[in-house]
Amino acid sequence: MGADLIVVALKRASLFSASREGAVLRDTNLVKSELRQTNLQDTQLIGSDYSGCRLKGACFTDAEGLTCQQKQWL
């Protein structure tokens, strides 16, 4: 379930099929991470970087804090 990951570097991490529902991911570096099938529903994603992530099947329903550019890309 929810976890608080604030100012964390998870660059190239694998969260494949993980459930992070309700988590707080603030200023988290997820560059080039594996997020396929990851549940990020109801998360707070303020200031986090998802550049180059693999996202097929990831769920961002009701996630907060995404920029307009991130929403378009995701």
C-alpha positions, 0 to 999 in steps of 0.5 A: 500500500502507501509509502512515503518516498520523498527526495529518493533516487530510484533511477533504473529501479524495477517496480514491475507490477508493484502496488504503490497505491496511495503512496507519496512520491515527492521529488523522486528520481525514477528516470529509466525505471521499470514501471510496467503494470505498476499501480500508482492509483491515488498517489501524490507524484509532485516533482518526480521525474519519469523520463525514459520509464517503461510504463505500459499498463501502469495505472495513474488513476486519480494521481496528483501532482503530475504536470500537464506535460507528464499527463500527456506523456503518460 
